[in-house]
Amino acid sequence: MAKNIRGNQDGKNGENQTYTILGRGIVPREKLIEELKEGKHPDFHVYERNGVEYVRADPDSTQQNNVDKD
């Protein structure tokens, strides 16, 4: 279970094709999405944009980590 997943922005237009997990290394997007759907990383979810699935962190109470609606 990962606590920190970082997108590598290594796609053609800066999208994340791989992600880095501390202590594990680089994980392909498809593999990480599969793991999320299996419930292996509960603090993250799958986000779909233009028919492509990506990994996103769940919002938390830290204003620094989230978009502020006010």
Order of alpha helices (4+ residues) and beta strands (2+ residues): beta-beta-beta-alpha-beta-beta
